[in-house]
């Protein structure tokens, strides 16, 4: 029904306005008695065999919602009713910011893709924290970034602010230095600044105390992951492997959106911004496989990018991903895709 009726109607309107409309609709429906139960009955696959333990966390299933959909942690509880095993919020910055001027979100229908140049629009980390205090059992990832006006030399401070504010309210962290929509942000992927940033956060992380029953304290560290661009060269990916080994962060999310426009058919293919969706399917899987093989599976990988079918998801898991995330595929294929993937994973395990 989604692809035949709902999607054609939604795709008649401006994509950013549709995003906010859909948010409001899900929130309203979720407040009507019976609707949360209906959503769960339609989309949630409850099966212990789907449980996945990665970097010390147990996920109900390996299919998550990628960052960017629920930037401000406004709808994570309701979105979890669509069958996701975890929700990643953000990207959040220390101070709220409007992001880039509109229009900044574009559908590429012929390519089953989206171009966005949102620019980390969000209400600021403290607003999100207040909403996360109401969390009722949803496993949450916190995706953090820097404010647009913060120079790269001072970027680490922005990441530290977000890390400290979110620490008690998220289950894992994602350091986003790979969005193409904040000026000079991707320069932080270079080996020296990236190592410094991740080591600073990891030092802070390992210093977090965790009370034990005996009264002594041990590290209460939480997993820190790095989200990387699909546009990195093999040499840069080898640098990423070395940086993870040095800083001992928990893993990688591969990949963010791409600045490549190769092979696109849609008229608005040359819009500035990051491209997501089907054109990214193969490249993101290649990056996952490269990292997994070259590191000898030394760290977990969350695979994201161009997952529009159960087979796309299985390909990423086979390439070396431990978990996967949806974004553009969720928009084009609908919430039924989450259930389809989880059922395919179960079938594969039989």
PyMOL commands that set and color helices and strands:
alter all, ss='L'
color gray80, all
select helices_A, chain A and resi 2-10+15-30+35-43+48-50+76-82+109-111+125-132+152-166+185-189+191-206+234-247+278-294+310-319+328-333+336-349
alter helices_A, ss='H'
color red, helices_A
select strands_A, chain A and resi 52-54+57-59+63-65+86-92+105-108+113-116+140-144+172-176+209-211+217-219+223-228+251-254+274-277+300-304+323-326
alter strands_A, ss='S'
color yellow, strands_A
deselect
rebuild
show_as cartoon
